[in-house]
Amino acid sequence: RQPGTNDPEDHAATLCESMRVIISAGDIPFASERQFFLNHVASWMPVFFQDLQRARAACLYAAVGGLGEAFLRFENRYFELEE
């Protein structure tokens, strides 16, 4: 992150990328994957993605918000199935 930059979309993108790495690594325990998701992604990103979808001047980001929301629904179902 650049000093003085507080853009939430940068933070969200980094966390999504981190989640991708964790999932694809294959050697990280499921419980650790789930805990990372719950603590760092599911704790605030649903509201963030809903806000993106409502942004009137952000056509591209509205679509990104829809994709992000679908990702979170999928991940929530996955982690619920494995409990």
C-alpha positions as CSV (number, residue, x, y, z in Angstrom):
1,R,0.0,0.0,0.0
2,Q,1.2,3.5,-0.8
3,P,1.7,5.8,2.1
4,G,-1.4,8.0,2.6
5,T,-3.6,5.7,0.5
6,N,-6.6,4.3,2.3
7,D,-8.6,3.0,-0.6
8,P,-10.7,0.1,0.6
9,E,-10.7,-1.5,-2.9
10,D,-6.9,-1.9,-2.7
11,H,-7.3,-3.7,0.6
12,A,-10.2,-5.8,-0.7
13,A,-8.2,-6.9,-3.7
14,T,-5.2,-7.8,-1.6
15,L,-7.3,-9.9,0.7
16,C,-9.0,-11.7,-2.2
17,E,-5.6,-12.5,-3.7
18,S,-4.5,-13.7,-0.3
19,M,-7.5,-16.0,-0.1
20,R,-6.7,-17.3,-3.6
21,V,-3.2,-18.2,-2.6
22,I,-4.4,-19.9,0.6
23,I,-6.9,-21.9,-1.3
24,S,-4.6,-22.9,-4.1
25,A,-1.6,-23.7,-1.9
26,G,-3.1,-27.1,-0.9
27,D,-1.1,-27.5,2.2
28,I,-2.8,-25.0,4.5
29,P,-5.2,-26.6,7.0
30,F,-8.9,-26.1,6.3
31,A,-9.4,-24.6,9.8
32,S,-6.8,-21.9,9.0
33,E,-8.4,-21.2,5.6
34,R,-11.8,-20.8,7.3
35,Q,-10.4,-18.6,10.1
36,F,-8.7,-16.3,7.6
37,F,-11.9,-16.0,5.6
38,L,-14.0,-15.3,8.7
39,N,-11.6,-12.8,10.2
40,H,-10.4,-10.8,7.2
41,V,-12.9,-11.3,4.4
42,A,-16.4,-12.2,5.7
43,S,-16.2,-9.7,8.5
44,W,-16.6,-6.6,6.3
45,M,-16.6,-7.4,2.6
46,P,-20.3,-8.2,2.1
47,V,-21.1,-4.6,2.9
48,F,-18.2,-3.3,0.8
49,F,-19.4,-5.3,-2.3
50,Q,-23.0,-4.1,-1.7
51,D,-21.8,-0.5,-1.6
52,L,-19.9,-1.0,-4.8
53,Q,-23.0,-2.3,-6.6
54,R,-24.9,0.8,-5.5
55,A,-22.3,3.3,-6.7
56,R,-24.0,5.3,-9.4
57,A,-20.9,6.4,-11.2
58,A,-19.0,3.1,-11.0
59,C,-20.3,0.9,-13.8
60,L,-17.3,-1.4,-13.7
61,Y,-17.1,-1.5,-10.0
62,A,-20.8,-2.3,-9.7
63,A,-20.1,-5.5,-11.7
64,V,-17.1,-6.2,-9.5
65,G,-19.3,-5.8,-6.5
66,G,-21.7,-8.4,-7.9
67,L,-18.8,-10.8,-8.6
68,G,-17.4,-10.3,-5.1
69,E,-20.8,-10.9,-3.5
70,A,-21.1,-14.2,-5.5
71,F,-17.6,-15.2,-4.4
72,L,-18.6,-14.6,-0.7
73,R,-21.8,-16.6,-1.0
74,F,-19.8,-19.5,-2.5
75,E,-17.1,-19.4,0.1
76,N,-19.7,-19.1,2.9
77,R,-21.5,-22.2,1.6
78,Y,-18.2,-24.1,1.3
79,F,-17.1,-23.3,4.9
80,E,-20.6,-24.2,6.2
81,L,-20.5,-27.6,4.5
82,E,-17.2,-28.5,6.0
83,E,-18.2,-27.7,9.6
